[in-house]
């Protein structure tokens, strides 16, 4: 290490504990086969030089620091470089042929030039005139043609590996693909017959740390010609003008990380070349070339391999685009059918689950569910209802977005570990965040046997009585069982459910607009009906009053002149007009319910029951010899309702009970109730004549009377009024009856209505 090493920002000791943060872009060495000079880009003053400069070009590195680049280059080469600098086209001139007299020998080089961070960096590589005459263009055209003729993607992998092997002569060429976590797998291989196969083996992400993967996107080809050679240090370590190390991000001959060299030696590999494979701006993988003896690949051949990598990347994008287009078309057709099904009956759940096409048809999965407004509907194989509700609660608390996906559900939500066989994968969308309604898809566990090139957990190596973390030494095939994971959700599957979410929201909005229009039309119809009702009632009541009045006159003034039949006729007229007037009043009452806001109050059921019962008995006591008895099953709960409407409700229920129990030997009416789960439940029970429950669905309809007898008066509107009042309070009513024994009406009203509406 040179005298400036005390200021070296590069780690003195690199092992697995710090390799993922190793600043390999400023490693202060150049590989043994090359030498390097770095200048100030503006002044062309030489700032850095590799210490092997004397051996390579015959000029000592200490002798040129601070001098102009012009003093060591041939005038023609210097002009080429300066012209390229002016045009900002430095990369276009690579490589530049240059030669130097060294110890009475003329050494030829390929000069590779680039600029970065105000530095002009020159790298001198060996030039072989025999290799230089190779027709790479022909070989490249042949390789591209073979790749393009492949029909399946796996064939593209194999052919590309074979073509690079034929071009370069490496002992082994692998297509190495990265997963989302940076682990790699060998998916294709071309090798010498004497070598064991690495096909299908996996390598941990630490083998190629993230900063190395990032550099591959910048420097697409990386060469290591001899892992056992001694690199040459770059002098000085820090530039005198900026006190910073030379950044070799774009260098083609940058030195190699010590820990990576150790890793390659442990593998028995002597030389390597890596060619980046890019897909949609990300590092998809690389062609990894291994040689078991020193091997240098010249600039022209490296560029040829880089171009093959670009062609390969293009095939990946084309294949992905075709697959995506096909999937999107299929998904679009499925979504179209789902939307049509939803629209048919204006029901989201029915349209998505209970029709020929379901949400399971969007992509491969075995189960799904819809959780909407507390209701859960499942399809296929899913976790239990309690588990799904628990999962929804967890999503509410831990995921604030409208979308969530994982292929390791038990890892992020351990409560699902016991159902990982059916729900290791979860894809979820939330339609309306404020309602916490979800559509979830479940994907089953995919148990895998993953084969690694050596145990990736093997790290502790003893050396010099100290423990340090170093690359594993054994690359023998090592098997690991992976469970608790499903196959991952692809990007187009994720986009599909997000698109479905938008379709459902559009459907809900469309339905909302139609309901809004219906409500507006209904409001208008109510207004017209109310106006009509008042008009009809006024027009009907006037002649009814006249008819009733003249009939009363006949009874009072001309009764003596009428025989019994005449008197019966006049009495029938009086009773009919009275009944007609009562019917008009009931119809007006029925039409008005729901037209005004509720004023909710805390009401005592017993007070209303007692007072209304006494009023009704007072009215009917001259008609019946046997009066019913009222029994209040106390304590009765408080009810929350509009006082006027609740009075009308109780009046109709009690009137109904009194009327139909009047023929009983000992008529009795009972009122009781209780509160449970924020709902008030009460009943009105009589021991009257009852009715057949097969008519239960008809009893609350307008003008429905189950008993057509003159003994029981009524218009068939009272119970319809009761039902409408209860519905306006968001409650419910039910009835139970036995012929000859009596009838009980059950009313439920929520306590949540205890505020003005």
Secondary structure, 3 states (H helix, E strand, C coil): CCHHHHHCCCCCCCCCCCHHHCCHHHCCEECCCCEEEEEECCCCEEEEEECCHHHHHCCCHHHHCCCEHHHCCCHHHHHHHHHHHHHCCHHHHCCEEEEEEECCEEEEEEEEEEEECCEEEEEEEECCHHHHCCCHHHHHHHHHHHHHHCCCHHHHHHHHHHHHHHHHCCCEEEEEEECCCCCEEEEEEEECCCCCCCCCCEECHHHHCHHHHHHHHHCCEEEECCCCCCCEEEECCECCCCCCECCCCCCCCECCCHHHHHHHHHHCCCEEEEEEEEECCEEEEEEEEEECCCCCCCHHHHHHHHHHHHHHHHHHHHHHHHHHHHHHHHHHHHHHHHHHHHHHHCCHHHHHHCCCCCHHHCCCCCEEEEEECCEEEEEECCCCHHHHHHHHHHHHHHCCCCEEEECCHHHHCHHHHHHCCCCCEEEEEECCHHHCCEEEEEECCCCEEEEEECCCCCCEEEECCEEEECCCCCCCEEEEEECCCCCCCCHHHHHHHHHHHHHHHHHHHHHHHHHHHHHHHHHHHHHHHHHHHHHHHHHHHHHHHHHHHHHHHHHHHCHHHCCHHHHHHHHHHHHHHHHHHHHHHHHHHHHHCCCCCCCEEEEEHHHHHHHHHHHHHHHHCCCCCCCCEEEEECCCCEEEEEHHHHHHHHHHHHHHHHHHHCCCCCCEEEEEEEEECCEEEEEEEECCCCCCHHHHHHCCCCCCCCCCCCCCCCCCCHHHHHHHHHHHCCCEEEEEEECCCEEEEEEEEEHHHCCCC
